[in-house]
Amino acid sequence: MTDTLKRSFPPVVDATTRVLVLGSLPGERSLAEQRYYAHPQNQFWRLMSPVAGRDLVPLAYAERLAALQASGIGLWDVVAQARRTGSSDAAIRDLAANDLAALVATLPQLRAIGFNGGTALRHGRAQLGEAAAHYAIVALPSSSPLHTVGVAAKQKAWLALADYL
């Protein structure tokens, strides 16, 4: 694995987005497949299933995204691009931020922003600035397989997102 420039994906949002879940930067597997949370050991889709009210795991990727959007849930990342070897957030350097404040300004029904992991929370809150005061901020334990806490231990925090749908 080389320390190459990695770029995030476009946001998955629309005018009905009520909850925005922000990660840090897609991992190697996700970048290779051009899909959010593509690594089979990433717990994101299992954690989001009860929030969305439907089992997202067996769905094809496009159906997963459609089910999230139908539930009022959007996705994006706080990092637009950065250099990183591997998939660990700890290896992120030379980052350029996504313009989160500009994005949330386009989401009239947005009620809450969930940050998937500490890196997303730390950078995302700073990027939002004063705009953060207008939304519930939900700190989520990382869905990454590198964060070795099991799904059951993380689920309660993730279920809090459903309160804003």
Secondary structure as a PSIPRED ss2 file (coil, helix, strand):
# PSIPRED VFORMAT (PSIPRED V4.0)

   1 M C   1.000  0.000  0.000
   2 T C   1.000  0.000  0.000
   3 D C   1.000  0.000  0.000
   4 T E   0.000  0.000  1.000
   5 L E   0.000  0.000  1.000
   6 K E   0.000  0.000  1.000
   7 R E   0.000  0.000  1.000
   8 S C   1.000  0.000  0.000
   9 F C   1.000  0.000  0.000
  10 P C   1.000  0.000  0.000
  11 P C   1.000  0.000  0.000
  12 V E   0.000  0.000  1.000
  13 V C   1.000  0.000  0.000
  14 D C   1.000  0.000  0.000
  15 A C   1.000  0.000  0.000
  16 T C   1.000  0.000  0.000
  17 T C   1.000  0.000  0.000
  18 R C   1.000  0.000  0.000
  19 V E   0.000  0.000  1.000
  20 L E   0.000  0.000  1.000
  21 V E   0.000  0.000  1.000
  22 L E   0.000  0.000  1.000
  23 G E   0.000  0.000  1.000
  24 S C   1.000  0.000  0.000
  25 L C   1.000  0.000  0.000
  26 P C   1.000  0.000  0.000
  27 G C   1.000  0.000  0.000
  28 E H   0.000  1.000  0.000
  29 R H   0.000  1.000  0.000
  30 S H   0.000  1.000  0.000
  31 L H   0.000  1.000  0.000
  32 A H   0.000  1.000  0.000
  33 E H   0.000  1.000  0.000
  34 Q C   1.000  0.000  0.000
  35 R C   1.000  0.000  0.000
  36 Y C   1.000  0.000  0.000
  37 Y C   1.000  0.000  0.000
  38 A C   1.000  0.000  0.000
  39 H C   1.000  0.000  0.000
  40 P C   1.000  0.000  0.000
  41 Q C   1.000  0.000  0.000
  42 N C   1.000  0.000  0.000
  43 Q C   1.000  0.000  0.000
  44 F H   0.000  1.000  0.000
  45 W H   0.000  1.000  0.000
  46 R H   0.000  1.000  0.000
  47 L H   0.000  1.000  0.000
  48 M H   0.000  1.000  0.000
  49 S H   0.000  1.000  0.000
  50 P H   0.000  1.000  0.000
  51 V H   0.000  1.000  0.000
  52 A H   0.000  1.000  0.000
  53 G C   1.000  0.000  0.000
  54 R C   1.000  0.000  0.000
  55 D C   1.000  0.000  0.000
  56 L C   1.000  0.000  0.000
  57 V C   1.000  0.000  0.000
  58 P C   1.000  0.000  0.000
  59 L C   1.000  0.000  0.000
  60 A C   1.000  0.000  0.000
  61 Y H   0.000  1.000  0.000
  62 A H   0.000  1.000  0.000
  63 E H   0.000  1.000  0.000
  64 R H   0.000  1.000  0.000
  65 L H   0.000  1.000  0.000
  66 A H   0.000  1.000  0.000
  67 A H   0.000  1.000  0.000
  68 L H   0.000  1.000  0.000
  69 Q H   0.000  1.000  0.000
  70 A H   0.000  1.000  0.000
  71 S C   1.000  0.000  0.000
  72 G C   1.000  0.000  0.000
  73 I E   0.000  0.000  1.000
  74 G E   0.000  0.000  1.000
  75 L E   0.000  0.000  1.000
  76 W E   0.000  0.000  1.000
  77 D E   0.000  0.000  1.000
  78 V C   1.000  0.000  0.000
  79 V E   0.000  0.000  1.000
  80 A E   0.000  0.000  1.000
  81 Q E   0.000  0.000  1.000
  82 A E   0.000  0.000  1.000
  83 R E   0.000  0.000  1.000
  84 R E   0.000  0.000  1.000
  85 T C   1.000  0.000  0.000
  86 G C   1.000  0.000  0.000
  87 S C   1.000  0.000  0.000
  88 S C   1.000  0.000  0.000
  89 D H   0.000  1.000  0.000
  90 A H   0.000  1.000  0.000
  91 A H   0.000  1.000  0.000
  92 I C   1.000  0.000  0.000
  93 R E   0.000  0.000  1.000
  94 D E   0.000  0.000  1.000
  95 L E   0.000  0.000  1.000
  96 A E   0.000  0.000  1.000
  97 A E   0.000  0.000  1.000
  98 N C   1.000  0.000  0.000
  99 D C   1.000  0.000  0.000
 100 L H   0.000  1.000  0.000
 101 A H   0.000  1.000  0.000
 102 A H   0.000  1.000  0.000
 103 L H   0.000  1.000  0.000
 104 V H   0.000  1.000  0.000
 105 A C   1.000  0.000  0.000
 106 T C   1.000  0.000  0.000
 107 L C   1.000  0.000  0.000
 108 P C   1.000  0.000  0.000
 109 Q C   1.000  0.000  0.000
 110 L C   1.000  0.000  0.000
 111 R C   1.000  0.000  0.000
 112 A E   0.000  0.000  1.000
 113 I E   0.000  0.000  1.000
 114 G E   0.000  0.000  1.000
 115 F E   0.000  0.000  1.000
 116 N E   0.000  0.000  1.000
 117 G C   1.000  0.000  0.000
 118 G H   0.000  1.000  0.000
 119 T H   0.000  1.000  0.000
 120 A H   0.000  1.000  0.000
 121 L H   0.000  1.000  0.000
 122 R H   0.000  1.000  0.000
 123 H H   0.000  1.000  0.000
 124 G H   0.000  1.000  0.000
 125 R H   0.000  1.000  0.000
 126 A H   0.000  1.000  0.000
 127 Q H   0.000  1.000  0.000
 128 L H   0.000  1.000  0.000
 129 G H   0.000  1.000  0.000
 130 E H   0.000  1.000  0.000
 131 A H   0.000  1.000  0.000
 132 A H   0.000  1.000  0.000
 133 A H   0.000  1.000  0.000
 134 H H   0.000  1.000  0.000
 135 Y C   1.000  0.000  0.000
 136 A E   0.000  0.000  1.000
 137 I E   0.000  0.000  1.000
 138 V E   0.000  0.000  1.000
 139 A E   0.000  0.000  1.000
 140 L E   0.000  0.000  1.000
 141 P C   1.000  0.000  0.000
 142 S C   1.000  0.000  0.000
 143 S C   1.000  0.000  0.000
 144 S C   1.000  0.000  0.000
 145 P C   1.000  0.000  0.000
 146 L C   1.000  0.000  0.000
 147 H C   1.000  0.000  0.000
 148 T C   1.000  0.000  0.000
 149 V C   1.000  0.000  0.000
 150 G C   1.000  0.000  0.000
 151 V H   0.000  1.000  0.000
 152 A H   0.000  1.000  0.000
 153 A H   0.000  1.000  0.000
 154 K H   0.000  1.000  0.000
 155 Q H   0.000  1.000  0.000
 156 K H   0.000  1.000  0.000
 157 A H   0.000  1.000  0.000
 158 W H   0.000  1.000  0.000
 159 L H   0.000  1.000  0.000
 160 A H   0.000  1.000  0.000
 161 L H   0.000  1.000  0.000
 162 A H   0.000  1.000  0.000
 163 D H   0.000  1.000  0.000
 164 Y H   0.000  1.000  0.000
 165 L C   1.000  0.000  0.000
